[in-house]
Every structure is written in C-alpha cells, then in structure tokens.
Amino acid sequence: MYTQQVGLCKQIVREHYGPIVEAVVAVLAREGRLSLRQLVPRAKQTPRNVRQALAVLIQHGIVTHAMSKEGSLMVTYYSVCLKNILRLQRAGLYLALVEERMGSEGLAVFRTIMASGVSTIGNVCEVLGVAEMGKAAKLKFNAVVAKLVRDRYIIAVNTVDTITKADRIMQAEVSEVEKLTIPPTAKELLAIRRKILEREEEEYQSSNVVGIKRRASADISADHLSKLHMGADGRAVAFSSHGTGEQNGHSHANGEQQQVDSVDDKQFFRAYFDRLDVFLRNQQVVNYFTDKYNAGAGALLKAILRVTEQHTRTCRVKLSETVSSTQIFQHVSPDAPLVDAIDTSKDMFHQKYDASGNPVVEPSSKELSRERRSEIIFALLEVIHTDSSGIVAKVDERGTGQYRVNFERAAITLRERCVDALVHEKFGSVHARLLRVLRDKQKLDEKVVAQATMLPIAACRERLHDLALAGVIDTIEIPRSADRNPSRMFYLWYINSDKQMRSAMRFVYQAMSNVIERGAKEASARALLVAKTRRQDVIADPSLLTDGERKELQNLARIKQRLAVASVRLDSMLLVVYDTDPHSADLQLLQ
C-alpha cells in the first residue's frame, strides 16, 4: 500500500460518495481490518452514519467483511479493497466498451446495475420501465440481459462474494481441521490448504453460468426470434439456446416448443469489472502492434484477441487458447486496412506497373479478393509471431498454423513501454536511453554505460543517480575479496523489476491525485460563476451572462476536458503497470 494510493482513493471516494464515506474509507485504509466498535470513534462519525456508509460500500463491492469469534461473541470485521475504488475512474471506459459490444440496450441495463452496485433484474425492469413496453421490447430486454450474463459482463452475486478470498480460505481451513479427531501435522495441514486452493480455483474456472435458466416458450414464433437475433452490428436482442427455429428445423407452425434462455428476476447481479479489464488490456496490446508496425497488424491482432476473449475471463490468465489461422481469417474485419499493411511482392520495385507501363492501383480493403486477402493476412501473421516481444507465438504447424497469445509477455512488454514513457516525461530522452541500455544489456558498470550511451562519464553518473533516487534502477555489489571492503567492490547498475514497478505506480498515483486536485481547484475558483449559470432566470435567458463570463465558462470546460483526457491516459498507465500483472495478489480478491 502506498501513501499516494491512499490519498488518491480518498479523493475518488469523496468525489463519488461524499465526505462521510470518505472518512470511513480513510480509517479502514490507514488501520486495516476494524470492527464497527473500533471504526466509529476513529472515523469521528455517528454510529448510524458509519453503518450506512458501510452498507453503501459493501453494496458497491468496495468493503468486505468477515466474522471472527472472540470469546463467546461473533465480531464482524470490515476491510476496504482499494483496487475497486481505483476502478471507479474507469467507469466511462467500461460504459463505452459495453455500448460498443452490446449496443444501447445493453448499456442501459449495465449502467443501471453499475449505478446500484448490486441489483436484481426485476429492479432493473422497474427502473427502465420495461413493464410498460410492448411484447417485442420485453423479449428484446430479456435477450439482452441473457447475453450480458452469458458473456459475463454481469455475474450473479452469492453470499460469499462480500468476503475476501483470504477469509474464505481461512474459514474453509478451520472447518476442515475441525473434522479431524487429532490436530493435523504440518504435512496434513499443507495438504488441506492445497485441496482448498484447488477447490477455489476449480469453482472460479467453472464454466457454469449462475442466474440463467431455460424455459419453454410456445408463444414466440421462429420468424420473430430470427428478427430479434444478434445482428452483425453487435447489438444483442434475442437468443435461443438452440438458435432460431429456422436454423434448427423446428418451426412454431409445427406446434413444437422452443427453448429460450431467460434470467432469474430474483437473482442479484453485479458488474464484472475483471472481464472488462481484459478488453482494456487487449486494446493496449492492439495499440502496441499498431504503433510498432501499422494499422493492418493491429487489426490482425484484434481479430486474434477477439477469438480468445471467450475463454479469457480476467487478467490472471497467462496464456490464451490456441487459434487457427482460419479462425483469424474469419474474424478479421472487412474494413481492416490491409492494402498497404505489408508488401508481399517478389520483385524489387515497390510500385507495380501493368503491361502498358501504367501504375497498378491496389483495390480497397473491401474490394480485395479472397486470395489476395489471405496472402496479406498470412504475411502479417509471419511478421507478428516473429516479433521480438514474443507476445504471439506459433505453437503448431498443422494446417496453416496454430497461434497463441502470451499475456505474461504482453504484460512485461507493455509495462516496459509505459515505464519508458514515464521516465522520458519526468527526466528526458537521455535518461530514457540509459534505461533502455540497462534493460538490453542487464548489469553494467557506469563506464560501460557511458560508452554505450555515448555520454561523458560525469554526466552519465549524474543521470544514473537521478534514476536510482527515483527507484527506476538499482545497484548490485560484487566483492573482490572475502572481507567485502566497500573500496574493493564492483558496483554494477541494473533494473530491479519489482522496485521499478513500485516507483512507476507511485508516479501514476501522484499524477492522478494532481489531476483531481487541479480540477477541484479550477471548479472552486469559478464556483460563483457556475452557481450563476444554474439560476432559473439565467437558464431562461442566457443573455444575462456577459461576454467575459461566457469566455470563462468556455475556458473551464476546456480545462475539464483536458483533465479528463489526462485522467484516462494515467488510468491506462495504471492498468498496464499493475492491473495486467498475472502475479498480482489483488487480482485474486473478490473472485
């Protein structure tokens, strides 16, 4: 836990929930697990306010609780998950992703559940007024909800979801030990813990979808289901567990009932942010290949990731499922810019000419023939899987090839790229060059670093110390003799990955806090002007505002827009630096 992280979380909670909830979060973040009796005096709030704040935080998955027996009493302890607080900054990105993939109907359902924290589908129907709509609208709503649940944009809430994984494991361990007649040995205790972890992982990896039920629908015609089926534009409408009646040869005219998926109205659901983080991570990988090569390579990698997304639930997954080149070919968008993506010609001229000597104009991406399109895709696949990053690997030569995405290598590559950008922004291009040399050559003496970077030894030493003070690089001592005398040692510079990531996170946390503080300061400096714009007479007659006031409002809107863009960019850095790490302990919480 970082001081900058706690300060940032307090600012986010204050912005979203107010000062009372902020006081409760600040105490839990500072002192850890506390009971209600301990929390009330430390938060300096009334017991009622603290209980209501805890209810709101538990509702939104920010606070978890666990019961512990103390003497003859059962005491409930509360703890805060800072990771879920930081995710509040991505609310706009999450909503944009859902709208892109599920359409406006899916966005309305997801936004309602996300605003409530935890909600039943019945409550969502009341909020959206589905009961007052027609029969076709109700069918469409049910199909959209079923699609959201099946694709795990929202997941069912169980009684253990408000308890952290560590507490669940401890409770399971206590119950297993109580079944034994004698205290377990160290070997038996290790076996019990391994069994519990395997059971937790098996339940987590289960493909069963909770909350979906099948019902026989005799009042829905096959033609109607076909019209409400998922379209090519990505808008979810209606679904059948066996497809439409026409596709399976079962017609309503024949009197046969059809099986359609529906969602239990009484089951509680919550937004599954881990699933959406996968989409954000995948977009970062696509951007990496787009920047390194071209838009065609990015489109090809996007197609690969789209195939593997179905089996990638969270960023904890290190390797994707294998994908054949045929599947990749089918999922490449028709609008993908493949024409100028790669030169597959075998002659020495870039410009091709016909028999008359006129230059040959390549057709657009949509007009490419199937043979030409496949030729470009296979050539791009060859370039991508031989890339030095090792993100895409060719695992099998069967047919036209089998490919797999190494998300662990992708996380390392993206983190290195992000750290380079942070160092370049904070210190300059020379420091970034020093960092890249150390990353490529590993442990080096400062004289060798100076030679590799073509810098004077004094300037190189000064810049190396700047990076060391920032925690980006570190030194290692190699003694010349057994007495380990400091004057007789080699001091080599190298990159300590863990320390570097911690420093990068501190930079990002501090920058995000500065953005929020700047926005609050700009708003407070123009508070009177903003209050004037909300008056009824000004709303009715905007001419009451002077030209200077209008310019000041435009300036405020421009500043807010720039700060919002900066916040999104910093949050994308945080996603790359920490959230994509498969070894992160926080990724295993609240699963």
C-alpha positions as CSV (number, residue, x, y, z in Angstrom):
1,M,0.0,0.0,0.0
2,Y,1.3,3.4,-0.9
3,T,0.7,6.8,0.6
4,Q,-0.1,8.2,-2.8
5,Q,-2.6,5.4,-3.4
6,V,-4.5,6.0,-0.2
7,G,-4.6,9.7,-0.9
8,L,-5.9,9.1,-4.4
9,C,-8.6,6.7,-3.1
10,K,-9.8,9.2,-0.6
11,Q,-10.2,11.8,-3.3
12,I,-12.1,9.4,-5.5
13,V,-14.4,8.3,-2.7
14,R,-15.1,11.9,-1.8
15,E,-15.9,12.8,-5.3
16,H,-18.4,9.8,-5.8
17,Y,-19.9,9.3,-2.3
18,G,-19.2,12.4,-0.2
19,P,-17.1,13.2,3.0
20,I,-18.8,10.8,5.4
21,V,-18.0,7.8,3.3
22,E,-14.5,9.2,2.7
23,A,-13.9,9.3,6.5
24,V,-14.8,5.6,6.8
25,V,-12.6,4.6,3.9
26,A,-9.7,6.7,5.2
27,V,-9.8,4.9,8.6
28,L,-10.0,1.4,7.0
29,A,-7.2,2.2,4.5
30,R,-5.0,3.6,7.3
31,E,-5.6,1.0,10.0
32,G,-6.7,-2.1,8.2
33,R,-9.5,-4.5,9.4
34,L,-11.7,-3.0,12.1
35,S,-14.9,-3.8,13.8
36,L,-17.8,-1.4,14.0
37,R,-17.0,-0.6,17.6
38,Q,-13.4,0.3,16.7
39,L,-14.4,2.1,13.5
40,V,-17.0,4.6,14.9
41,P,-14.6,6.6,17.2
42,R,-11.8,6.6,14.7
43,A,-14.0,7.9,11.8
44,K,-15.4,10.6,14.1
45,Q,-18.9,9.9,12.8
46,T,-22.2,8.8,14.4
47,P,-22.8,5.0,14.5
48,R,-25.8,5.5,12.2
49,N,-23.7,7.3,9.6
50,V,-20.9,4.7,9.8
51,R,-23.4,1.8,9.3
52,Q,-25.0,3.5,6.3
53,A,-21.6,4.2,4.8
54,L,-20.5,0.6,5.2
55,A,-23.8,-0.5,3.6
56,V,-23.2,1.6,0.6
57,L,-19.5,0.5,0.3
58,I,-20.5,-3.2,0.7
59,Q,-23.2,-2.7,-1.9
60,H,-20.6,-1.5,-4.4
61,G,-18.0,-4.1,-3.6
62,I,-15.5,-1.7,-2.0
63,V,-15.7,-3.0,1.5
64,T,-15.7,-6.7,2.5
65,H,-16.5,-8.2,5.9
66,A,-15.7,-11.4,7.8
67,M,-16.9,-12.7,11.1
68,S,-14.5,-13.9,13.8
69,K,-15.2,-15.5,17.2
70,E,-13.8,-13.6,20.2
71,G,-14.7,-15.5,23.3
72,S,-18.4,-16.1,23.3
73,L,-19.2,-13.3,20.8
74,M,-19.0,-13.2,17.0
75,V,-17.5,-9.9,15.8
76,T,-17.7,-8.7,12.3
77,Y,-14.6,-7.0,10.9
78,Y,-14.6,-4.8,7.8
79,S,-11.8,-4.1,5.3
80,V,-11.5,-2.0,2.2
81,C,-10.4,-3.0,-1.3
82,L,-8.5,0.0,-2.8
83,K,-8.4,-1.7,-6.2
84,N,-12.2,-1.4,-6.6
85,I,-12.0,2.3,-5.6
86,L,-9.5,2.9,-8.3
87,R,-11.8,1.2,-10.8
88,L,-14.3,4.0,-10.3
89,Q,-12.1,6.1,-12.5
90,R,-12.7,3.7,-15.4
91,A,-16.5,4.0,-15.3
92,G,-16.6,5.9,-18.6
93,L,-14.4,3.4,-20.3
94,Y,-16.4,0.5,-19.0
95,L,-19.7,2.0,-20.3
96,A,-18.1,2.8,-23.7
97,L,-17.0,-0.8,-24.0
98,V,-20.4,-2.2,-23.2
99,E,-22.1,0.2,-25.6
100,E,-19.7,-0.8,-28.4
101,R,-20.2,-4.5,-27.9
102,M,-23.8,-4.8,-26.6
103,G,-25.5,-1.7,-28.1
104,S,-27.6,0.9,-26.3
105,E,-29.9,-1.7,-24.8
106,G,-27.1,-3.5,-23.1
107,L,-25.6,-0.2,-22.0
108,A,-28.9,0.8,-20.3
109,V,-29.0,-2.5,-18.3
110,F,-25.3,-2.4,-17.4
111,R,-25.4,1.2,-16.3
112,T,-28.4,0.6,-14.1
113,I,-26.7,-2.3,-12.4
114,M,-23.4,-0.5,-12.1
115,A,-25.1,2.5,-10.5
116,S,-26.8,0.3,-7.9
117,G,-23.8,-1.8,-7.2
118,V,-25.9,-4.9,-6.8
119,S,-29.4,-5.3,-8.2
120,T,-31.9,-7.8,-9.4
121,I,-33.2,-7.9,-12.9
122,G,-36.7,-7.1,-11.6
123,N,-35.4,-3.8,-10.1
124,V,-33.7,-3.1,-13.5
125,C,-37.1,-3.6,-15.2
126,E,-38.7,-1.1,-12.9
127,V,-36.0,1.5,-13.4
128,L,-36.1,1.2,-17.2
129,G,-39.9,0.9,-17.3
130,V,-39.8,-2.4,-19.2
131,A,-43.3,-3.4,-17.9
132,E,-44.9,-0.5,-19.8
133,M,-43.3,-1.5,-23.1
134,G,-44.7,-3.8,-25.7
135,K,-44.1,-7.6,-26.0
136,A,-41.3,-7.2,-28.6
137,A,-39.5,-4.8,-26.3
138,K,-39.8,-7.2,-23.4
139,L,-38.4,-10.0,-25.5
140,K,-35.5,-7.8,-26.6
141,F,-34.8,-6.8,-23.0
142,N,-34.7,-10.4,-21.8
143,A,-32.4,-11.4,-24.6
144,V,-30.0,-8.5,-23.9
145,V,-29.9,-9.4,-20.2
146,A,-29.3,-13.1,-21.0
147,K,-26.4,-12.1,-23.3
148,L,-24.9,-9.9,-20.6
149,V,-25.0,-12.8,-18.2
150,R,-23.7,-15.4,-20.6
151,D,-20.8,-13.3,-21.7
152,R,-20.0,-12.4,-18.0
153,Y,-20.4,-8.6,-18.3
154,I,-22.6,-9.1,-15.2
155,I,-22.4,-12.0,-12.8
156,A,-24.6,-13.4,-10.1
157,V,-23.9,-12.4,-6.6
158,N,-23.5,-15.1,-3.9
159,T,-23.4,-14.8,-0.1
160,V,-19.6,-15.3,-0.1
161,D,-18.9,-12.5,-2.6
162,T,-18.7,-9.9,0.1
163,I,-16.0,-11.9,1.8
164,T,-12.4,-11.8,0.6
165,K,-10.7,-14.9,-0.8
166,A,-8.3,-15.0,2.1
167,D,-11.1,-15.1,4.7
168,R,-12.9,-17.8,2.7
169,I,-9.8,-19.9,2.6
170,M,-9.2,-19.5,6.4
171,Q,-12.8,-20.4,7.1
172,A,-12.6,-23.5,4.9
173,E,-9.4,-24.5,6.6
174,V,-10.9,-24.2,10.1
175,S,-13.9,-26.3,9.1
176,E,-11.6,-29.0,7.6
177,V,-9.4,-29.1,10.7
178,E,-12.4,-29.4,12.9
179,K,-13.4,-32.6,11.1
180,L,-10.1,-34.3,12.3
181,T,-10.1,-36.2,15.6
182,I,-6.5,-35.1,16.3
183,P,-4.6,-31.9,15.5
184,P,-3.1,-32.2,11.9
185,T,0.6,-32.5,11.3
186,A,2.4,-29.9,9.1
187,K,2.2,-32.3,6.1
188,E,-1.5,-32.8,6.6
189,L,-2.1,-29.1,7.0
190,L,-0.3,-28.4,3.8
191,A,-2.4,-31.0,2.0
192,I,-5.6,-29.4,3.4
193,R,-4.5,-25.9,2.2
194,R,-3.6,-27.3,-1.3
195,K,-7.0,-29.0,-1.5
196,I,-8.8,-25.8,-0.6
197,L,-6.9,-23.8,-3.1
198,E,-7.6,-26.3,-5.8
199,R,-11.3,-26.3,-5.0
200,E,-11.4,-22.5,-5.1
201,E,-9.6,-22.5,-8.4
202,E,-12.0,-25.1,-9.8
203,E,-15.0,-23.1,-8.7
204,Y,-13.5,-20.0,-10.2
205,Q,-12.7,-21.6,-13.6
206,S,-16.1,-23.3,-13.8
207,S,-18.0,-22.5,-17.0
208,N,-21.4,-22.8,-15.4
209,V,-23.3,-19.5,-15.6
210,V,-25.4,-18.8,-12.5
211,G,-28.7,-16.9,-13.0
212,I,-29.6,-18.3,-16.5
213,K,-32.5,-20.7,-16.8
214,R,-34.1,-22.3,-19.8
215,R,-37.8,-22.1,-20.3
216,A,-40.1,-23.5,-23.0
217,S,-41.7,-20.7,-25.0
218,A,-44.6,-21.6,-27.1
219,D,-45.7,-18.1,-27.9
220,I,-42.6,-17.0,-29.8
221,S,-42.5,-17.7,-33.4
222,A,-39.4,-18.8,-35.2
223,D,-39.6,-15.8,-37.6
224,H,-39.9,-13.4,-34.6
225,L,-36.8,-14.9,-32.9
226,S,-34.9,-14.7,-36.2
227,K,-35.6,-11.0,-36.4
228,L,-34.5,-10.4,-32.8
229,H,-31.4,-12.4,-33.1
230,M,-27.9,-10.9,-32.7
231,G,-27.1,-8.8,-35.7
232,A,-23.7,-8.1,-37.3
233,D,-23.6,-4.6,-35.7
234,G,-23.1,-6.3,-32.3
235,R,-26.5,-5.3,-30.8
236,A,-27.9,-8.0,-28.6
237,V,-31.6,-8.6,-29.0
238,A,-33.0,-12.2,-28.5
239,F,-31.4,-15.6,-28.2
240,S,-32.4,-19.2,-28.2
241,S,-30.4,-21.9,-26.6
242,H,-30.5,-23.9,-29.8
243,G,-30.5,-21.0,-32.3
244,T,-33.6,-19.8,-34.2
245,G,-36.3,-22.2,-35.2
246,E,-35.4,-21.9,-38.9
247,Q,-31.8,-22.8,-38.3
248,N,-32.6,-26.0,-36.4
249,G,-35.6,-27.2,-38.4
250,H,-38.0,-26.5,-35.5
251,S,-40.9,-24.3,-36.5
252,H,-43.6,-22.9,-34.3
253,A,-46.0,-23.7,-37.0
254,N,-45.4,-27.4,-36.3
255,G,-46.5,-26.9,-32.7
256,E,-43.1,-27.6,-31.1
257,Q,-42.0,-25.6,-28.1
258,Q,-38.7,-23.7,-28.3
259,Q,-36.0,-23.4,-25.5
260,V,-35.0,-19.8,-24.9
261,D,-32.7,-18.5,-22.2
262,S,-34.0,-16.3,-19.5
263,V,-32.6,-14.7,-16.4
264,D,-34.0,-15.2,-12.9
265,D,-35.6,-12.0,-11.9
266,K,-34.9,-12.6,-8.2
267,Q,-31.2,-13.3,-8.6
268,F,-28.9,-10.4,-7.7
269,F,-26.2,-9.4,-10.2
270,R,-23.2,-7.1,-10.2
271,A,-20.9,-5.7,-12.9
272,Y,-17.9,-7.9,-13.6
273,F,-15.1,-5.4,-14.0
274,D,-12.4,-8.1,-14.3
275,R,-14.0,-9.1,-17.6
276,L,-13.9,-5.5,-18.9
277,D,-10.3,-5.1,-17.8
278,V,-9.5,-7.9,-20.2
279,F,-10.9,-5.9,-23.0
280,L,-9.0,-2.8,-22.0
281,R,-5.8,-4.8,-21.7
282,N,-6.4,-6.3,-25.2
283,Q,-6.8,-2.8,-26.6
284,Q,-3.4,-1.9,-25.2
285,V,-1.8,-4.9,-26.9
286,V,-3.5,-3.9,-30.2
287,N,-2.2,-0.4,-29.8
288,Y,1.3,-1.7,-29.3
289,F,1.4,-3.6,-32.6
290,T,-0.4,-0.7,-34.4
291,D,2.3,1.8,-33.2
292,K,5.1,-0.6,-33.9
293,Y,4.0,-1.8,-37.4
294,N,0.8,-0.4,-38.9
295,A,-3.0,-0.4,-38.6
296,G,-3.2,-3.7,-40.5
297,A,-1.1,-5.5,-37.9
298,G,-3.2,-4.0,-35.1
299,A,-6.4,-5.2,-36.9
300,L,-5.0,-8.7,-37.2
301,L,-4.1,-8.9,-33.6
302,K,-7.5,-7.6,-32.7
303,A,-9.0,-10.5,-34.6
304,I,-6.8,-13.0,-32.7
305,L,-7.8,-11.5,-29.3
306,R,-11.5,-11.5,-30.3
307,V,-11.3,-15.2,-30.8
308,T,-9.6,-15.8,-27.4
309,E,-11.8,-13.4,-25.4
310,Q,-14.5,-16.0,-24.8
311,H,-12.1,-18.1,-22.7
312,T,-10.2,-15.2,-21.1
313,R,-12.2,-14.1,-18.0
314,T,-9.6,-12.0,-16.1
315,C,-6.1,-10.6,-16.5
316,R,-4.9,-13.5,-14.3
317,V,-4.8,-15.8,-17.4
318,K,-1.2,-16.1,-18.7
319,L,-1.8,-17.9,-22.0
320,S,-4.7,-17.8,-24.4
321,E,-6.3,-20.7,-26.1
322,T,-4.8,-21.8,-29.4
323,V,-6.3,-20.1,-32.5
324,S,-6.1,-21.4,-36.0
325,S,-5.3,-19.1,-39.0
326,T,-8.7,-20.0,-40.4
327,Q,-10.4,-18.6,-37.4
328,I,-8.2,-15.5,-37.6
329,F,-9.1,-15.0,-41.2
330,Q,-12.8,-15.2,-40.4
331,H,-12.6,-12.7,-37.6
332,V,-10.6,-10.0,-39.4
333,S,-12.9,-7.1,-40.1
334,P,-13.8,-6.4,-43.7
335,D,-12.9,-2.7,-43.1
336,A,-9.4,-3.7,-41.8
337,P,-6.7,-1.6,-43.6
338,L,-4.8,-4.5,-45.2
339,V,-4.0,-3.0,-48.6
340,D,-0.8,-1.2,-47.6
341,A,-0.1,-3.2,-44.5
342,I,2.7,-5.3,-46.0
343,D,4.4,-5.7,-49.3
344,T,4.1,-9.3,-50.5
345,S,5.5,-8.8,-54.0
346,K,8.7,-10.6,-55.0
347,D,10.1,-8.0,-57.4
348,M,12.5,-5.3,-56.4
349,F,10.1,-2.4,-57.2
350,H,7.6,-1.1,-54.7
351,Q,5.4,0.5,-57.4
352,K,3.8,-2.1,-59.7
353,Y,3.1,-1.4,-63.4
354,D,0.9,-3.1,-65.9
355,A,1.9,-4.1,-69.5
356,S,1.2,-0.6,-70.8
357,G,3.5,0.9,-68.2
358,N,0.8,2.5,-66.1
359,P,1.0,2.1,-62.3
360,V,-1.3,-0.6,-60.9
361,V,-3.7,0.8,-58.3
362,E,-4.4,-1.6,-55.4
363,P,-8.1,-2.1,-54.7
364,S,-9.5,-1.0,-51.3
365,S,-9.7,-3.4,-48.4
366,K,-13.3,-4.3,-49.0
367,E,-12.6,-5.0,-52.7
368,L,-9.7,-7.3,-52.1
369,S,-10.1,-10.8,-53.5
370,R,-10.1,-13.7,-51.1
371,E,-6.7,-15.0,-52.3
372,R,-5.1,-11.6,-52.0
373,R,-6.7,-11.0,-48.6
374,S,-5.4,-14.4,-47.3
375,E,-2.0,-13.7,-48.7
376,I,-1.7,-10.4,-46.8
377,I,-3.0,-12.0,-43.5
378,F,-0.6,-14.9,-43.7
379,A,2.3,-12.5,-44.3
380,L,1.3,-10.3,-41.4
381,L,1.0,-13.4,-39.2
382,E,4.5,-14.3,-40.1
383,V,5.7,-10.8,-39.0
384,I,3.7,-10.8,-35.8
385,H,4.7,-14.2,-34.5
386,T,8.4,-13.4,-35.2
387,D,8.3,-10.1,-33.3
388,S,10.9,-9.7,-30.6
389,S,8.3,-9.2,-27.9
390,G,7.2,-12.8,-28.1
391,I,3.5,-11.9,-27.5
392,V,2.2,-14.0,-30.3
393,A,3.7,-17.5,-30.7
394,K,3.2,-20.1,-33.3
395,V,2.6,-23.4,-31.4
396,D,1.7,-25.8,-34.2
397,E,2.3,-26.3,-37.9
398,R,-0.9,-28.3,-38.5
399,G,-2.8,-26.9,-41.5
400,T,-2.0,-23.3,-41.9
401,G,-0.7,-22.9,-38.3
402,Q,-2.0,-22.6,-34.7
403,Y,-1.2,-19.4,-32.7
404,R,-1.3,-18.4,-29.1
405,V,-1.1,-15.1,-27.2
406,N,1.3,-15.0,-24.3
407,F,-0.4,-12.4,-21.9
408,E,2.5,-12.6,-19.5
409,R,5.0,-11.5,-22.1
410,A,2.5,-8.9,-23.2
411,A,2.2,-7.5,-19.7
412,I,6.0,-7.3,-19.4
413,T,6.3,-5.5,-22.8
414,L,3.6,-3.0,-22.0
415,R,5.0,-2.2,-18.6
416,E,8.4,-1.6,-20.1
417,R,6.9,0.7,-22.7
418,C,4.9,2.5,-20.0
419,V,8.0,3.0,-17.8
420,D,10.0,4.3,-20.7
421,A,7.2,6.9,-21.3
422,L,7.2,7.9,-17.6
423,V,11.0,8.3,-17.5
424,H,11.0,10.3,-20.7
425,E,8.3,12.6,-19.4
426,K,9.8,13.1,-16.0
427,F,13.6,13.2,-16.8
428,G,14.1,13.5,-20.5
429,S,15.2,11.4,-23.5
430,V,18.8,10.9,-22.2
431,H,17.5,9.2,-19.1
432,A,15.2,7.0,-21.2
433,R,18.1,6.0,-23.3
434,L,20.1,5.0,-20.3
435,L,17.2,2.9,-19.1
436,R,16.8,1.1,-22.4
437,V,20.6,0.3,-22.5
438,L,20.4,-1.2,-19.0
439,R,17.3,-3.3,-19.9
440,D,19.0,-4.7,-23.0
441,K,22.5,-5.3,-21.5
442,Q,21.5,-6.2,-17.9
443,K,24.2,-5.5,-15.3
444,L,26.7,-2.9,-16.4
445,D,29.5,-0.7,-14.9
446,E,29.0,3.0,-15.3
447,K,31.9,3.2,-17.7
448,V,30.3,0.7,-20.0
449,V,27.0,2.5,-19.7
450,A,28.7,5.8,-20.6
451,Q,30.3,4.1,-23.7
452,A,27.1,2.5,-24.8
453,T,25.1,5.8,-24.5
454,M,27.9,8.0,-25.8
455,L,27.9,10.2,-22.7
456,P,30.7,11.7,-20.7
457,I,31.3,9.7,-17.6
458,A,30.4,12.5,-15.2
459,A,27.1,13.2,-17.0
460,C,26.3,9.5,-17.2
461,R,27.0,9.1,-13.4
462,E,24.7,12.1,-12.6
463,R,21.8,10.7,-14.7
464,L,22.2,7.2,-13.3
465,H,21.9,8.6,-9.7
466,D,18.8,10.5,-10.8
467,L,17.2,7.2,-11.9
468,A,18.4,5.4,-8.8
469,L,16.9,8.1,-6.5
470,A,13.6,7.7,-8.3
471,G,13.7,4.0,-7.8
472,V,13.8,3.1,-11.5
473,I,17.2,1.4,-11.4
474,D,19.3,-0.1,-8.6
475,T,22.9,-1.2,-7.9
476,I,24.4,-4.6,-7.1
477,E,27.7,-5.1,-5.2
478,I,30.2,-7.7,-6.3
479,P,33.1,-8.0,-3.8
480,R,36.7,-8.5,-5.0
481,S,37.8,-10.1,-1.7
482,A,36.2,-12.0,1.1
483,D,36.3,-9.1,3.6
484,R,33.7,-7.2,1.4
485,N,35.5,-3.9,1.8
486,P,33.5,-1.2,0.1
487,S,36.6,0.2,-1.5
488,R,37.3,-3.1,-3.2
489,M,34.0,-3.8,-4.8
490,F,32.4,-3.7,-8.2
491,Y,29.2,-1.7,-8.4
492,L,27.0,-2.6,-11.3
493,W,23.8,-0.9,-12.4
494,Y,20.8,-3.0,-13.2
495,I,17.0,-2.9,-13.3
496,N,15.1,-4.3,-10.3
497,S,11.7,-5.0,-11.9
498,D,9.7,-5.1,-8.6
499,K,11.2,-1.8,-7.4
500,Q,10.8,-0.2,-10.8
501,M,7.1,-1.1,-10.9
502,R,6.5,0.2,-7.4
503,S,8.2,3.5,-8.4
504,A,6.1,3.7,-11.5
505,M,2.9,3.2,-9.6
506,R,3.8,6.0,-7.2
507,F,4.4,8.3,-10.2
508,V,1.0,7.4,-11.6
509,Y,-0.9,7.7,-8.3
510,Q,0.6,11.1,-7.6
511,A,-0.2,12.3,-11.1
512,M,-3.8,11.2,-10.8
513,S,-4.1,12.9,-7.5
514,N,-2.7,16.1,-9.0
515,V,-5.3,15.9,-11.8
516,I,-8.2,15.6,-9.4
517,E,-6.9,18.4,-7.2
518,R,-6.4,20.7,-10.2
519,G,-10.0,20.0,-11.3
520,A,-11.3,20.8,-7.8
521,K,-9.3,24.0,-7.7
522,E,-10.4,25.2,-11.1
523,A,-14.1,24.5,-10.1
524,S,-13.8,26.2,-6.8
525,A,-12.2,29.3,-8.3
526,R,-15.3,29.7,-10.6
527,A,-17.9,28.5,-8.1
528,L,-19.8,31.7,-8.1
529,L,-20.0,31.8,-11.9
530,V,-21.1,28.2,-12.0
531,A,-23.8,28.9,-9.4
532,K,-25.0,31.8,-11.5
533,T,-25.5,29.6,-14.6
534,R,-27.8,27.3,-12.6
535,R,-30.2,30.1,-11.6
536,Q,-33.6,29.9,-13.2
537,D,-33.5,33.3,-14.7
538,V,-30.1,32.7,-16.4
539,I,-31.3,29.3,-17.7
540,A,-34.4,31.0,-19.2
541,D,-32.4,33.9,-20.6
542,P,-28.7,33.1,-21.3
543,S,-28.1,36.7,-22.4
544,L,-27.8,37.7,-18.8
545,L,-24.2,36.3,-18.9
546,T,-21.6,38.8,-20.0
547,D,-19.1,38.0,-22.8
548,G,-16.3,37.7,-20.2
549,E,-18.4,35.2,-18.2
550,R,-19.0,33.1,-21.3
551,K,-15.3,33.0,-22.2
552,E,-14.6,32.0,-18.6
553,L,-17.1,29.1,-18.8
554,Q,-15.6,28.0,-22.1
555,N,-12.2,28.1,-20.5
556,L,-13.4,26.0,-17.6
557,A,-15.0,23.4,-20.0
558,R,-11.7,23.2,-22.0
559,I,-9.7,22.7,-18.8
560,K,-12.1,20.0,-17.6
561,Q,-11.9,18.2,-20.9
562,R,-8.1,18.2,-20.9
563,L,-8.0,17.0,-17.3
564,A,-10.5,14.2,-18.2
565,V,-8.2,13.1,-21.1
566,A,-5.2,13.2,-18.8
567,S,-7.0,11.1,-16.2
568,V,-7.9,8.5,-18.8
569,R,-4.3,8.3,-20.0
570,L,-3.0,7.9,-16.5
571,D,-5.6,5.2,-15.7
572,S,-4.5,3.3,-18.8
573,M,-0.9,3.5,-17.5
574,L,-2.1,2.1,-14.1
575,L,-3.9,-0.7,-15.9
576,V,-0.6,-1.5,-17.8
577,V,1.7,-1.1,-14.8
578,Y,-0.2,-3.1,-12.2
579,D,-3.6,-4.5,-13.2
580,T,-2.2,-6.6,-16.1
581,D,0.3,-8.4,-13.9
582,P,-0.8,-12.1,-13.7
583,H,1.1,-12.4,-10.4
584,S,-0.7,-9.5,-8.7
585,A,-2.4,-10.6,-5.4
586,D,-5.2,-8.0,-5.8
587,L,-6.4,-9.7,-9.0
588,Q,-7.3,-12.8,-6.8
589,L,-9.5,-10.8,-4.4
590,L,-13.3,-10.8,-4.6
591,Q,-13.4,-13.6,-7.2
